[in-house]
Amino acid sequence: MDKRVGVWRDWLHPWIWITVVASVVAAAFVWPDPDTFANTLDICDELFADFHIHYLPMASALPGTDRPVAGFFYPPLLGLALVPLGRLPETAAVWAWGLFQLGALALLVGAVAQLFRSRDPLGRSAIVLATLWSVPALHNLAWGQVSTFMSGLVIVSLVVAPTASAVLLALGVALKVYPLVFVPLRAATRFGLRWLGLWAGATAVLLLGVPALFMGFEPMAGFYGWVWRYHAAVGPSIALDPNSQFIPHVLGRWLDVPRETGIPDLWLTASRATGAAIVIFFATIAYLGKTPRWVPVIGTLTSIAFLIPTSWAHYFAHLAPCFAGLALYGHDRSDRARLRLAIRWMGCIGVLLVSFPMQQLLGGWRPYAEAGIVAAANLLLLLVVILAMAATRSSRPASPAVVRDRG
């Protein structure tokens, strides 16, 4: 049997589908209708609110405009990719977006399972269960956002062959820019300059070439200008939003910084410096190739909360599956019993921290968001990865797709 066919058939195991079906049935009892689901997760008036308010209008307007709709803060490629949905009746577009959301969840779960080389049906079922009931993944679903897809795309781009990796990571940057933070990790290879050239070319095509082809050069340039101005205009208000899990914003809430004074510039600088240090550190770890491949990948993911001011909860859709993977597989090569136990328990605690039951236990979405529980879980994930580095004694280098290209 073809090995690739065997990998796909692994996902047809009854335990995995029992987990999915049981979760859907349980969700139907918890949330009797879609709008109740959305209102429970955040201040959403309807399911897929961002899709209705921003994405669908943008898809309908492109390619014949040089100005993004209010609240569309992304490169034009994302809007252009949605143009087919803008030509559909609204009901059909919403159903298509729902299918995309399910596919994005499957992509994320599959990417994390592959990252940990999980073939155990029960282990995969645990990753599925943790993801389906995690606040970040549900938050993404409620708003109709693309962060679940972006997390899965980034993880896949860091474990596949070099050419595919360059194209996929270029696509991520062209859709939402912030995957730029993963470029040093992927470029930290023996043939990093060659990969970097391929990635830069693909990024130029997707970020500039494709939009210019469909919109024209001047409208594309105008579109980027408007996106830049939108970001500058809303920047100060993001710090006041309880949903922000950007570390300086969370610290401001923890320390009760007066809103009129704003977040100190020193905090912002320190956060960005910390995020940059995390990226450089794990790129170095990847280059040395002495840890399992998931160590630098997950470690770099934790930098998002330090670097991206728009770190909404759904940006962290990867937390629950990564915690589940660490609890199950993050200690396999350790002969230190205490470290193995610590990693397993901290992985389980992480899954609970970002779970929907924990959100409800803390009083609902607003107290949970204001407390920065997702940001705290991100810090815990960084700690667990560092412990896992100490616990693993692998002499085998990380995946060639991450560390040492073979050409």
Secondary structure, DSSP 8 states (H G I E B T S, - for coil): --HHHHHHHHTT-HHHHHHHHHHHHHHHHH-SSHHHHHHHHSS-SSTTHHIIIIIHHHHHHTTS-SS--TT--S-HHHHHHTHHHHTS-HHHHHHHHHHHHHHHHHHHHHHHHHHTT---HHHHHHHHHHHHTBHHHHHHHHHT-SHHHHHHHHHHHTTS-HHHHHHHHHHHHHHHSGGGGGHHHHH-STTHHHHHHHHHHHHHIIIIIHHHHHH-HHHHHHHHHHHHHHHHHHHHHHTT-TT---HHHHHHHHTT--TTT-S-HHHHHHHHHHHHHHHHHHHHHHHHT-S-THHHHHHHHTTHHHH-TT--GGGGTTHHHHHHHHHHHTTTT---HHHHHHHHHHHHHHHHHTBHHHHHHTTSHHHHHHTTHHHHHHHHHHHHHHHHHHH----S---TTTS----
